[in-house]
Amino acid sequence: MADTGGPNDQYKDQYNDEYQFNDLDALTPEGQETVTEETTVSKRRNLAGTNIRRNALIVVGLVVLAMIIYKFLGSYFSERRLPVKTVTAVTPITPKPTPAPQSIAPTPVIQPAMPPTQTVDPQTEQKLSALEVSQQNMRSEVASISNQLGGINSNVNTLANQITQLNQTLAALNAKIDAQAHEIEKLMAYARPKKVHAVVRKITTAPKYYIQAVIPGRAWLIAQNGATLTVREGTVVPGYGTVKFIDPLQGRIITSSGQIIRFSQDDS
């Protein structure tokens, strides 16, 4: 029995030893993780401290630069230097980040620096108010002058229009005067005495006509020189006028001049 139990005990001891080794192997990684976490936390603390210092230096530099610019502008716009009270920049109090396993360190909160308070001399305030009043007066004067210029421009435009109308009226009057002058010249030319040329007219006596033959509505006339003429009512007879009525029964022709043409005494 002692021989049979010996190998089992050895097997148990070997199994226990392996189990212990496995436990040690399982425990060693956790120890390593804790060491690495501590190193990362320490590194983050160091980085946070350097960032806080750098941000504080940047804030102080900005405050100093703002003070220099303010002093330069104050000496430029005022006749004398004004006392400027500067306020020291308040360094922001940043809370220390609490280390936590597997957590990112919080970024530091930087409070903005308060701007420096400015005190203005009463004389300077009076001068500034006087300058503002003078600027307002100048603006009002400029506005009034611009209004006056606008009125003058409108008056000039109206005068130019009136002058144009007057020029047109004068041109029309000149045209009328020229036309009247031409008419006067024509009238004077007509009024001038014309040279009368003596015209010698031959006095011709109209031939005396007699009835040669007559029928109702028509008659044949004969002159002393032998010329014959056929007439009817409305025919013009030289020296007698127009034939008004032909009377074949009484043997006569009545004309518009009142003369009556009859048969010759030789024919009776």
Residue, then its C-alpha position, 0 to 999 in steps of 0.5 A: m500500500a505504501d508503494t501504491g500511494g507514493p506516486n499519487d502523492q508525488y503527482k499531487d505535489q507536482y500539481n500543486d507546484e504548477y498551480q502555484f506557478n500559474d497563480l504567480d503568472a496570473l498575478t504578475p501582469e496586474g502588478q505590471e499594469t499598476v506600475t505603468e498607470e502610476t508612471t503615466v499619471s506622474k507624467r500627466r501631472n508633470l505636463a499639466g504643471t508645465n502647461i499651467r506655467r506656460n499659460a500663466l506666462i502668456v497671460v502676464g505677457l498679454v497684460v503687459l503688452a496691453m498696458i504698453i499700448y494703452k500708455f502709448l495711445g493715452s500719450y498720443f491723444s492727450e496733451r499731457r500724460l494721464p495717470v493710469k492705474t494698472v491692476t496687477a493681473v490675477t493669477p488664475i487658481t487652477p484646481k489640481p487634477t485628481p489622479a484617476p486610473q485610466s482617465i485623462a487629466p482635465t485641462p486647466v481653466i484660465q480666467p481672463a485677465m481683467p482690463p486695466t481701469q482708466t481714469v480720465d482727467p476732468q479737463t480732458e473730458q471737457k476738451l473732448s466734450a468741446l470737440e464733440v460739440s464743435q464737430q456737431n456744429m461743423r456737421s450742421e454747417v456742412a449740411s446747411i451749406s450743402n442745402q444752400l448749394g442744392g438750392i443754388n443749383s436748382n436756381v441756376n437750372t431754372l435760370a438756364n431754362q428761362i434763358t433758353q426760352l428767351n433765346q427761342t422767343l428772340a429767334a422767333l421774333n427775329a424771324k417775324i421781323d425778317a418776314q415783315a421786312h420782306e413784306i415791306e420791301k414787296l409793298m414798297a416795290y409795288a408802291r413805286p410808280k411804274k413807267v407807263h408806256a404809251v400804247v397806241r391802239k388802233i380804233t377799229t369800228a365793229p362791222k354792221y351786220y344785217i339779216q340775210a336769212v332767218i328761220p326759227g332758232r337760226a339766222w344768217l348775217i352779212a356785214q358791210n364788207g361782205a363777211t357772213l356769220t351764222v348765229r343762233e341764240g347765245t352766239v356772240v356777235p362782235g359789236y352787238g354782244t350775245v344773241k338773246f332772241i331771234d324773231p323770224l316773223q318780224g325779221r329781227i334779232i335782239t342782242s344783249s347790248g340792246q341793239i337790234i339787227r334787221f334786214s338791210q334796206d336794200d333787201s326790202 
